[in-house]
């Protein structure tokens, strides 16, 4: 899910610790690392990435000036995406790389050079803790959260390349069922940019299920400006890839997550067979 959109200092922050010329440290030693990984030695051709897996906010940032209810909504994370991705990765025996911290801290599917990398607005609500950030605060979010996640994914893909292993990159996301008061009728969507080879197969297979409405590059589409993972890790390497969005109300509980994980795993397997069959 995209939140298209710099911090008033959180009230709990000690201003003296952020004085000019002092390095700003974001994560405490006892806080979780930014990257969650599973199945690195998996034998599948697939690598599953979850850019918006977590809703965690570093303690130093407090609540970013938001009420607790907002920090559990889709503006903070992709609800259900990690649970689905874990089950898909397990079913396929595929490596999983996911981001532990909220996209409200820094969006790991956005180039840090663009304004929405650290959003000041989530859907229609202002994010006070992201307004007026100093350069050291911005750099800390990138150095401690964004860079480790993408460096980890990059190293995994480099490792597979060096071993001569084929790779299909899958970016798993979820989208809200209601956006700015309008209900989305589609159940899921398949997204891509310049390279439709694998995404097109995935789309066709999902659309064979008569009870599903599947978006083709809608309500979002992948672009160099709005996305990072697919353009930088998929397209730039020439890897087959696809980004999948599932409507969040369909994967908000364990039953829905399991159902969609089975569906996505089956479709990916079928698309994989068709893709490699076409290139033999």
DATA-V944536 format. One record per residue. N is the residue number from 1. RES is the residue in three letters. SS is DSSP state (h for helix, s for strand, l for the rest). PSI is psi in radians with two decimals (none if undefined). NEAR is the number of other C-alpha atoms within 8 Angstrom. Layout:
BEGIN
n->N res->RES ss->SS psi->PSI near->NEAR
n->N res->RES ss->SS psi->PSI near->NEAR
END
This chain:
BEGIN
n->1 res->UNK ss->l psi->2.33 near->9
n->2 res->UNK ss->l psi->2.50 near->5
n->3 res->UNK ss->l psi->1.70 near->8
n->4 res->UNK ss->l psi->2.09 near->7
n->5 res->UNK ss->l psi->none near->9
n->6 res->UNK ss->l psi->none near->10
n->7 res->UNK ss->l psi->2.31 near->11
n->8 res->UNK ss->l psi->2.43 near->9
n->9 res->UNK ss->l psi->2.25 near->9
n->10 res->UNK ss->l psi->2.48 near->12
n->11 res->UNK ss->l psi->-0.48 near->5
n->12 res->UNK ss->l psi->-0.09 near->7
n->13 res->UNK ss->l psi->2.42 near->9
n->14 res->UNK ss->l psi->1.91 near->6
n->15 res->UNK ss->h psi->-0.57 near->7
n->16 res->UNK ss->h psi->-0.47 near->5
n->17 res->UNK ss->h psi->-0.14 near->7
n->18 res->UNK ss->h psi->0.45 near->9
n->19 res->UNK ss->l psi->2.67 near->7
n->20 res->UNK ss->l psi->2.42 near->4
n->21 res->UNK ss->l psi->-0.10 near->4
n->22 res->UNK ss->l psi->2.25 near->7
n->23 res->UNK ss->l psi->2.35 near->6
n->24 res->UNK ss->l psi->2.08 near->9
n->25 res->UNK ss->l psi->2.17 near->6
n->26 res->UNK ss->l psi->-0.97 near->11
n->27 res->UNK ss->l psi->2.32 near->9
n->28 res->UNK ss->l psi->2.77 near->8
n->29 res->UNK ss->l psi->-0.49 near->4
n->30 res->UNK ss->l psi->0.08 near->4
n->31 res->UNK ss->l psi->2.69 near->7
n->32 res->UNK ss->l psi->2.65 near->5
n->33 res->UNK ss->l psi->2.83 near->6
n->34 res->UNK ss->l psi->-0.38 near->11
n->35 res->UNK ss->s psi->2.30 near->11
n->36 res->UNK ss->s psi->2.25 near->10
n->37 res->UNK ss->s psi->2.54 near->9
n->38 res->UNK ss->s psi->2.58 near->7
n->39 res->UNK ss->l psi->0.61 near->11
n->40 res->UNK ss->l psi->-0.57 near->9
n->41 res->UNK ss->l psi->0.22 near->6
n->42 res->UNK ss->l psi->2.58 near->8
n->43 res->UNK ss->l psi->-0.03 near->6
n->44 res->UNK ss->l psi->2.77 near->9
n->45 res->UNK ss->l psi->-0.22 near->9
n->46 res->UNK ss->s psi->2.56 near->11
n->47 res->UNK ss->s psi->2.19 near->14
n->48 res->UNK ss->s psi->2.19 near->14
n->49 res->UNK ss->s psi->2.41 near->11
n->50 res->UNK ss->s psi->1.71 near->15
n->51 res->UNK ss->l psi->-0.54 near->13
n->52 res->UNK ss->l psi->0.81 near->18
n->53 res->UNK ss->l psi->-0.62 near->15
n->54 res->UNK ss->l psi->2.75 near->13
n->55 res->UNK ss->l psi->0.14 near->13
n->56 res->UNK ss->s psi->2.44 near->7
n->57 res->UNK ss->l psi->2.26 near->10
n->58 res->UNK ss->l psi->2.45 near->11
n->59 res->UNK ss->h psi->-0.63 near->7
n->60 res->UNK ss->h psi->-0.42 near->8
n->61 res->UNK ss->h psi->0.02 near->12
n->62 res->UNK ss->l psi->-2.24 near->12
n->63 res->UNK ss->l psi->0.25 near->11
n->64 res->UNK ss->l psi->0.33 near->10
n->65 res->UNK ss->l psi->0.24 near->9
n->66 res->UNK ss->l psi->2.61 near->9
n->67 res->UNK ss->l psi->2.71 near->7
n->68 res->UNK ss->h psi->-0.62 near->7
n->69 res->UNK ss->h psi->-0.63 near->6
n->70 res->UNK ss->h psi->-0.55 near->9
n->71 res->UNK ss->h psi->-0.16 near->11
n->72 res->UNK ss->l psi->0.00 near->10
n->73 res->UNK ss->l psi->3.10 near->9
n->74 res->UNK ss->l psi->-0.31 near->10
n->75 res->UNK ss->l psi->-0.35 near->13
n->76 res->UNK ss->l psi->-0.52 near->13
n->77 res->UNK ss->l psi->2.97 near->13
n->78 res->UNK ss->l psi->1.69 near->16
n->79 res->UNK ss->l psi->2.24 near->12
n->80 res->UNK ss->l psi->-0.25 near->12
n->81 res->UNK ss->h psi->-0.76 near->15
n->82 res->UNK ss->h psi->-0.74 near->13
n->83 res->UNK ss->h psi->-0.76 near->8
n->84 res->UNK ss->h psi->-0.83 near->13
n->85 res->UNK ss->h psi->-0.68 near->13
n->86 res->UNK ss->h psi->-0.79 near->9
n->87 res->UNK ss->h psi->-0.65 near->11
n->88 res->UNK ss->h psi->-0.81 near->12
n->89 res->UNK ss->h psi->-0.73 near->14
n->90 res->UNK ss->h psi->-0.74 near->9
n->91 res->UNK ss->h psi->-0.62 near->8
n->92 res->UNK ss->h psi->-0.18 near->10
n->93 res->UNK ss->l psi->0.87 near->10
n->94 res->UNK ss->l psi->2.57 near->17
n->95 res->UNK ss->s psi->2.51 near->15
n->96 res->UNK ss->s psi->2.27 near->16
n->97 res->UNK ss->s psi->2.15 near->15
n->98 res->UNK ss->s psi->2.75 near->14
n->99 res->UNK ss->s psi->2.21 near->15
n->100 res->UNK ss->l psi->-0.39 near->14
n->101 res->UNK ss->s psi->2.70 near->14
n->102 res->UNK ss->l psi->2.54 near->16
n->103 res->UNK ss->l psi->-0.21 near->14
n->104 res->UNK ss->l psi->-0.41 near->9
n->105 res->UNK ss->l psi->-0.90 near->10
n->106 res->UNK ss->l psi->2.40 near->13
n->107 res->UNK ss->l psi->2.01 near->15
n->108 res->UNK ss->l psi->0.06 near->15
n->109 res->UNK ss->l psi->0.54 near->10
n->110 res->UNK ss->l psi->2.37 near->12
n->111 res->UNK ss->l psi->2.26 near->11
n->112 res->UNK ss->l psi->-0.29 near->8
n->113 res->UNK ss->l psi->-0.28 near->5
n->114 res->UNK ss->l psi->2.70 near->8
n->115 res->UNK ss->h psi->-0.58 near->8
n->116 res->UNK ss->h psi->0.09 near->10
n->117 res->UNK ss->h psi->-0.77 near->12
n->118 res->UNK ss->l psi->1.70 near->13
n->119 res->UNK ss->l psi->2.44 near->16
n->120 res->UNK ss->l psi->-0.23 near->12
n->121 res->UNK ss->s psi->2.34 near->9
n->122 res->UNK ss->s psi->1.91 near->12
n->123 res->UNK ss->l psi->-1.58 near->10
n->124 res->UNK ss->l psi->0.16 near->6
n->125 res->UNK ss->s psi->2.36 near->6
n->126 res->UNK ss->s psi->2.52 near->7
n->127 res->UNK ss->l psi->1.61 near->13
n->128 res->UNK ss->h psi->-0.65 near->11
n->129 res->UNK ss->h psi->-0.02 near->12
n->130 res->UNK ss->h psi->0.25 near->14
n->131 res->UNK ss->l psi->2.27 near->10
n->132 res->UNK ss->l psi->0.53 near->8
n->133 res->UNK ss->l psi->2.46 near->11
n->134 res->UNK ss->l psi->2.82 near->8
n->135 res->UNK ss->h psi->-0.68 near->6
n->136 res->UNK ss->h psi->-0.57 near->8
n->137 res->UNK ss->h psi->-0.75 near->10
n->138 res->UNK ss->h psi->-0.81 near->10
n->139 res->UNK ss->h psi->-0.62 near->8
n->140 res->UNK ss->h psi->-0.70 near->12
n->141 res->UNK ss->h psi->-0.68 near->12
n->142 res->UNK ss->h psi->-0.83 near->11
n->143 res->UNK ss->h psi->-0.56 near->9
n->144 res->UNK ss->h psi->-0.27 near->11
n->145 res->UNK ss->h psi->-1.03 near->12
n->146 res->UNK ss->h psi->-0.96 near->12
n->147 res->UNK ss->h psi->-0.79 near->9
n->148 res->UNK ss->h psi->-0.67 near->11
n->149 res->UNK ss->h psi->-0.89 near->14
n->150 res->UNK ss->h psi->-0.55 near->9
n->151 res->UNK ss->h psi->-0.66 near->8
n->152 res->UNK ss->h psi->-0.81 near->10
n->153 res->UNK ss->h psi->-0.72 near->9
n->154 res->UNK ss->h psi->-0.76 near->9
n->155 res->UNK ss->h psi->-0.69 near->8
n->156 res->UNK ss->h psi->-0.79 near->9
n->157 res->UNK ss->h psi->-0.66 near->9
n->158 res->UNK ss->h psi->-0.72 near->8
n->159 res->UNK ss->h psi->-0.75 near->8
n->160 res->UNK ss->h psi->-0.69 near->11
n->161 res->UNK ss->h psi->-0.78 near->9
n->162 res->UNK ss->h psi->-0.54 near->7
n->163 res->UNK ss->l psi->-0.01 near->6
n->164 res->UNK ss->l psi->0.46 near->6
n->165 res->UNK ss->l psi->2.29 near->8
n->166 res->UNK ss->l psi->2.62 near->7
n->167 res->UNK ss->l psi->2.33 near->11
n->168 res->UNK ss->s psi->2.10 near->10
n->169 res->UNK ss->s psi->2.22 near->14
n->170 res->UNK ss->s psi->2.13 near->12
n->171 res->UNK ss->s psi->2.01 near->14
n->172 res->UNK ss->s psi->2.19 near->14
n->173 res->UNK ss->s psi->3.00 near->14
n->174 res->UNK ss->s psi->2.71 near->14
n->175 res->UNK ss->s psi->2.64 near->12
n->176 res->UNK ss->l psi->2.61 near->10
n->177 res->UNK ss->l psi->-0.41 near->10
n->178 res->UNK ss->s psi->2.16 near->8
n->179 res->UNK ss->s psi->2.03 near->9
n->180 res->UNK ss->l psi->0.75 near->6
n->181 res->UNK ss->l psi->-0.07 near->5
n->182 res->UNK ss->s psi->2.22 near->6
n->183 res->UNK ss->s psi->2.38 near->7
n->184 res->UNK ss->l psi->2.21 near->8
n->185 res->UNK ss->l psi->-0.43 near->6
n->186 res->UNK ss->l psi->2.51 near->10
n->187 res->UNK ss->l psi->-0.56 near->12
n->188 res->UNK ss->s psi->3.03 near->11
n->189 res->UNK ss->s psi->2.62 near->15
n->190 res->UNK ss->s psi->2.19 near->16
n->191 res->UNK ss->s psi->2.63 near->15
n->192 res->UNK ss->l psi->3.09 near->14
n->193 res->UNK ss->l psi->-1.80 near->9
n->194 res->UNK ss->l psi->-0.52 near->5
n->195 res->UNK ss->l psi->1.88 near->9
n->196 res->UNK ss->l psi->0.05 near->8
n->197 res->UNK ss->h psi->-1.04 near->8
n->198 res->UNK ss->h psi->-0.64 near->13
n->199 res->UNK ss->h psi->-0.68 near->14
n->200 res->UNK ss->h psi->-0.68 near->8
n->201 res->UNK ss->h psi->-0.77 near->11
n->202 res->UNK ss->h psi->-0.76 near->13
n->203 res->UNK ss->h psi->-0.85 near->12
n->204 res->UNK ss->h psi->-0.70 near->8
n->205 res->UNK ss->h psi->-0.71 near->11
n->206 res->UNK ss->h psi->-0.64 near->10
n->207 res->UNK ss->h psi->-0.18 near->10
n->208 res->UNK ss->l psi->-0.31 near->6
n->209 res->UNK ss->l psi->1.92 near->7
n->210 res->UNK ss->l psi->-0.45 near->5
n->211 res->UNK ss->l psi->0.03 near->4
n->212 res->UNK ss->l psi->2.49 near->9
n->213 res->UNK ss->l psi->2.04 near->9
n->214 res->UNK ss->s psi->2.16 near->12
n->215 res->UNK ss->s psi->2.50 near->11
n->216 res->UNK ss->s psi->1.74 near->8
n->217 res->UNK ss->l psi->0.64 near->11
n->218 res->UNK ss->l psi->2.60 near->9
n->219 res->UNK ss->l psi->-0.01 near->6
n->220 res->UNK ss->l psi->2.90 near->7
n->221 res->UNK ss->l psi->2.73 near->9
n->222 res->UNK ss->l psi->2.35 near->12
n->223 res->UNK ss->l psi->2.86 near->8
n->224 res->UNK ss->l psi->-0.51 near->7
n->225 res->UNK ss->l psi->-0.63 near->8
n->226 res->UNK ss->l psi->-0.18 near->9
n->227 res->UNK ss->l psi->2.85 near->12
n->228 res->UNK ss->l psi->-0.85 near->13
n->229 res->UNK ss->h psi->-0.93 near->11
n->230 res->UNK ss->h psi->-0.86 near->15
n->231 res->UNK ss->h psi->-0.72 near->13
n->232 res->UNK ss->h psi->-0.60 near->9
n->233 res->UNK ss->h psi->-0.44 near->11
n->234 res->UNK ss->h psi->-1.18 near->13
n->235 res->UNK ss->h psi->-0.81 near->13
n->236 res->UNK ss->l psi->-0.47 near->8
n->237 res->UNK ss->l psi->-0.12 near->7
n->238 res->UNK ss->l psi->0.39 near->6
n->239 res->UNK ss->l psi->2.44 near->11
n->240 res->UNK ss->s psi->2.54 near->12
n->241 res->UNK ss->s psi->2.89 near->14
n->242 res->UNK ss->s psi->2.56 near->14
n->243 res->UNK ss->s psi->2.27 near->13
n->244 res->UNK ss->s psi->2.24 near->13
n->245 res->UNK ss->s psi->2.30 near->13
n->246 res->UNK ss->s psi->2.42 near->13
n->247 res->UNK ss->s psi->2.29 near->13
n->248 res->UNK ss->h psi->-0.56 near->13
n->249 res->UNK ss->h psi->-0.29 near->7
n->250 res->UNK ss->h psi->-0.26 near->10
n->251 res->UNK ss->l psi->0.51 near->16
n->252 res->UNK ss->l psi->-0.16 near->10
n->253 res->UNK ss->l psi->2.97 near->8
n->254 res->UNK ss->h psi->-0.67 near->7
n->255 res->UNK ss->h psi->-0.81 near->7
n->256 res->UNK ss->h psi->-0.68 near->10
n->257 res->UNK ss->h psi->-0.76 near->14
n->258 res->UNK ss->h psi->-0.75 near->10
n->259 res->UNK ss->h psi->-0.81 near->8
n->260 res->UNK ss->h psi->-0.56 near->10
n->261 res->UNK ss->h psi->-0.75 near->12
n->262 res->UNK ss->h psi->-0.77 near->10
n->263 res->UNK ss->h psi->-0.85 near->8
n->264 res->UNK ss->h psi->-0.73 near->9
n->265 res->UNK ss->h psi->-0.77 near->11
n->266 res->UNK ss->h psi->-0.79 near->8
n->267 res->UNK ss->h psi->-0.70 near->11
n->268 res->UNK ss->h psi->-0.72 near->9
n->269 res->UNK ss->h psi->-0.80 near->9
n->270 res->UNK ss->h psi->-0.73 near->9
n->271 res->UNK ss->h psi->-0.64 near->12
n->272 res->UNK ss->h psi->-0.81 near->9
n->273 res->UNK ss->h psi->-0.78 near->8
n->274 res->UNK ss->h psi->-0.71 near->9
n->275 res->UNK ss->h psi->-0.89 near->11
n->276 res->UNK ss->h psi->-0.51 near->8
n->277 res->UNK ss->h psi->-0.62 near->7
n->278 res->UNK ss->h psi->-0.36 near->6
n->279 res->UNK ss->l psi->0.14 near->5
n->280 res->UNK ss->l psi->none near->4
END
